[in-house]
Amino acid sequence: MVIGRIGRPHGIRGELAIDVRTDDPDRRFAPGAELATDPADVGPLTVERARWHAGRLLVRFSGVDDRNAADELRGVWLVVDPSDIPPSADPDEFHDQELIGLAVTTVDGADVGTVAEVRHHGQDLLVVRRADGGEVLVPFVAALVPEVDVPGGRLRIDPPPGLLD
């Protein structure tokens, strides 16, 4: 499961901006944390230090001592094994990996497709891959997604007119 993506270097001493994709960055990017990477041959990377600066997480990894070395890591995904993430105690909170692969139907029972991705851009969006190969973006809000049944492998949506067109 992706917890972040390495962005551009910050300064000349090897710090990197991280596009955070986890709800617990202080724990995931704590000094000493070892992170797997995608592509795998780049890692694992060990967090030497992390700090917040102007709303961005800046991380320095062990052995990455200058801007050139940091720039070689740009675009690398930071990942953890999904089994290392405990389930949420909140019944209305879901991890991305729990939603990906769920069958999507409307409240009327019409098949829509399968959740292919969850995007976090100001508002959580479900990327639903349709059987015809197209995609539809569904805002992940209770008014539009009234039922999520992870054990049953499905979720139901109540789309407003035009959402699925």
For each residue, the residues with C-beta under 8 A, 3 or more apart:
1: 79 80 81 82 85 95 96 97
2: 5 21 38 77 78 79 96
3: 20 21 22 25 28 35 78 79 80
4: 18 19 20 21 22 25 28 29 57 77 78
5: 2 18 19 21 75 76 77 78
6: 16 17 18 19 73 74 75 76 77 78
7: 16 17 18 19 74
8: 16 17 71 74
9: 14 15 16 17 67 70 71 74
10: 15 16 17 53 56 58
11: 15 67
12: 66 67
13: 60 65 66 67
14: 9 60 61 64 65 66 67 69 70
15: 9 10 11 58 59 60 70
16: 6 7 8 9 10 58 59 60 61 64 70 73 74
17: 6 7 8 9 10 56 57 58
18: 4 5 6 7 25 29 56 57 58 59 78
19: 4 5 6 7
20: 3 4 25 57
21: 2 3 4 5 120
22: 3 4 25 28
23:
24: 27 28
25: 3 4 18 20 22 28 29 50 57
26: 29 30 50
27: 24 30 33
28: 3 4 22 24 25 33 35 80
29: 4 18 25 26 33 35 47 50 57 59
30: 26 27 33 47 50
31: 47 48 49 50
32: 46 47
33: 27 28 29 30 46 47
34: 44 45 46 47
35: 3 28 29 43 44 45 46 47 78 79 80
36: 40 43 44 78 79 80 81
37: 40 42 43 44 45 76 77 78 79
38: 2 76 77 79
39: 42 76
40: 36 37 43
41:
42: 37 39 45 73 76
43: 35 36 37 40 76
44: 34 35 36 37
45: 34 35 37 42 61 62 64 73 78
46: 32 33 34 35 61 62 63
47: 29 30 31 32 33 34 35 50 59 60 61 62
48: 31 60 61 62
49: 31 59 60
50: 25 26 29 30 31 47 57 58 59 60
51: 57 58
52: 55 56 57 58
53: 10 56 58
54:
55: 52
56: 10 17 18 52 53
57: 4 17 18 20 25 29 50 51 52
58: 10 15 16 17 18 50 51 52 53
59: 15 16 18 29 47 49 50
60: 13 14 15 16 47 48 49 50 64
61: 14 16 45 46 47 48 64 73
62: 45 46 47 48
63: 46 69
64: 14 16 45 60 61 69 70 73
65: 13 14 69
66: 12 13 14 69 70
67: 9 11 12 13 14 70 71
68: 71 72
69: 14 63 64 65 66 72 73
70: 9 14 15 16 64 66 67 73 74
71: 8 9 67 68 74
72: 68 69
73: 6 16 42 45 61 64 69 70 76
74: 6 7 8 9 16 70 71
75: 5 6
76: 5 6 37 38 39 42 43 73
77: 2 4 5 6 37 38
78: 2 3 4 5 6 18 35 36 37 45
79: 1 2 3 35 36 37 38
80: 1 3 28 35 36 84 85
81: 1 36 84
82: 1 85 95 97
83:
84: 80 81
85: 1 80 82 95 97
86:
87: 95
88: 93 94 95
89:
90: 93
91:
92: 142
93: 88 90
94: 88 98 99 148 150
95: 1 82 85 87 88 98 99
96: 1 2 99 100 118
97: 1 82 85 100
98: 94 95 150
99: 94 95 96 102 115 118 126 148 150 155
100: 96 97 115 116 117 118
101: 114 115 153
102: 99 114 115 148 149 150 153 154 155
103: 111 113 114 153 154 155
104: 111 112 113 114 115 126 128 138 154 155 156 157
105: 109 110 111 112 154 155 156 157
106: 109 110 112 156 157 158 159 164
107: 146 147 156 157 158
108:
109: 105 106
110: 105 106
111: 103 104 105 131
112: 104 105 106 128 130 136 157 164
113: 103 104 116 128 129 130 131 136
114: 101 102 103 104 128 129
115: 99 100 101 102 104 118 126 127 128 129 155
116: 100 113 127 128 129 135
117: 100 126 127
118: 96 99 100 115 124 125 126 127 140
119: 124 125 127 137
120: 21 124 125
121: 125
122:
123: 139 140 141
124: 118 119 120 139 140 141
125: 118 119 120 121 137 138 139 140
126: 99 104 115 117 118 137 138 139 140 145 155
127: 115 116 117 118 119 135 136 137
128: 104 112 113 114 115 116 135 136 137 138
129: 113 114 115 116 133 134 135
130: 112 113 133 134 135 136
131: 111 113
132:
133: 129 130
134: 129 130
135: 116 127 128 129 130
136: 112 113 127 128 130 163 164
137: 119 125 126 127 128
138: 104 125 126 128 144 145 157 159 163
139: 123 124 125 126 144
140: 118 123 124 125 126 144 145
141: 123 124 144 145
142: 92 145 146
143: 146 158
144: 138 139 140 141 157 158 159 160 163
145: 126 138 140 141 142 148 155 156 157 158
146: 107 142 143 156 157 158
147: 107 155 156
148: 94 99 102 145 155
149: 102 152 153 154 155
150: 94 98 99 102 153
151:
152: 149
153: 101 102 103 149 150
154: 102 103 104 105 149
155: 99 102 103 104 105 115 126 145 147 148 149
156: 104 105 106 107 145 146 147
157: 104 105 106 107 112 138 144 145 146
158: 106 107 143 144 145 146
159: 106 138 144 163 164
160: 144 163
161:
162: 165
163: 136 138 144 159 160
164: 106 112 136 159
165: 162
